[in-house]
């Protein structure tokens, strides 16, 4: 029986980028923090996030830094405080990356072919 073949290869650069995205999501706490921010639908300070999270401030800050490095969350510095919000671009870019990995389609320049904006 013939298996369907993947007609579109994911190049090394895209594969490395996608791997960093999945690595950032490979921690349950980061998934929970990302979900909290998405469900809240607004930017939140670290203090607000800590109040709604089962982990402490240093842990929240560490995980927000990781999510921020891959641009899943966007920090907005306001004086001495930083507020974090979900990067809504991820709603289209991340699913497009999954489709590309699975060979379902080739992402366009604005759809997962590059860095999350």
N, C-alpha and C positions, 0 to 999 in steps of 0.2 A: 504494500500500500504506500503510495507516495504522500509524503508530508508536504504541506504548502511551504513554499520557499519565501524567504524574506527578500524582496526585490530591492530594498533600499538599505544600504549599509549606514550605520551611525559612525561618523568619522571619529578619530581619536580625541579631538578637541571637544566635540559634543559629548562623547562618552565620559570624559573626565569631568565636564561641567555637570552633567546629569548625576554622576556619582557623588559629587559634593552636595547636590540638593538632597539626594536620598540619604546620605550620611547625616545631614542636618536633621532629617526627620526620623532618624533611627533611634530616637530616645523618647520614651513615653512622656516624660515631663515636657519636652519641647512640643510634642503633639498637643498636650493639654494646654500649654500656654498659647499656642497658635490658635487653638479652638476657642479659648477664652476671648482672645482679642477679636477673632472673627465674629463670634456670637455677640459680643458687646457692640461691635460696629462703630467704634470710636477709638481715638488714641487714649491710652491709659499710662499713668505714671507707674514706676516700679512699685511704689507704695500701694497703689490701688490694686495692682496685680498680686502682690504679696498677700493682701487682705483676702483675696478670693482664691488663693492657692494653698495647697498643703505644705509647700516648701518655703524656706526662708529667703531673705533678701539677697544674700550672696549667690544662692543657687539660681534664683530668678534672674539676677543680673547676668550670671554666666550663660544661661540658656538664651537669654535675649541677645547677647553678644553673638552667639553662634548663628541664631536665626537672622540677625542683622547682617552678618558677614555674607550670607548667601542671598540677602535682600528679600527674605520672606516677610520680615517686618522692617518698617522704616522708622528710624529714630528721628524725633523732632526736638532738638535742644532748645529750651526756653530758659535762659538764665542758668540757674544752678540745677534745674530739673530737666529730665528727658522724658518725653512721652513716646510711646510706641504704638504703631498701628499696623495692621496687616497691609501688605503690598498687594493691592487688588489685581495688579498685572499677573500675579501668580495664578489667578483663576483661569487664565487662558494659556499662559506659558507652560505651567507644570503639566496639565493634561496633554498638551501638544507634545511635550517631551516623552511622556509615557506612550503615546501613540507611535512616536518615532522609534522608541526602543522596541516596541512590539511589532514594528514593521507595518503598521496599519496605514500610515501615510507619512509623507515627508513634510516637516514643519517649514513654513515660510519664514522669511527674515524676521517678521514680527511675532512669530509663534513658536517660541522654544528653540529657535536655531542659535540663539546667543544668550547672553547674560540677562537675567531678570533685571528690568529697569527700575 
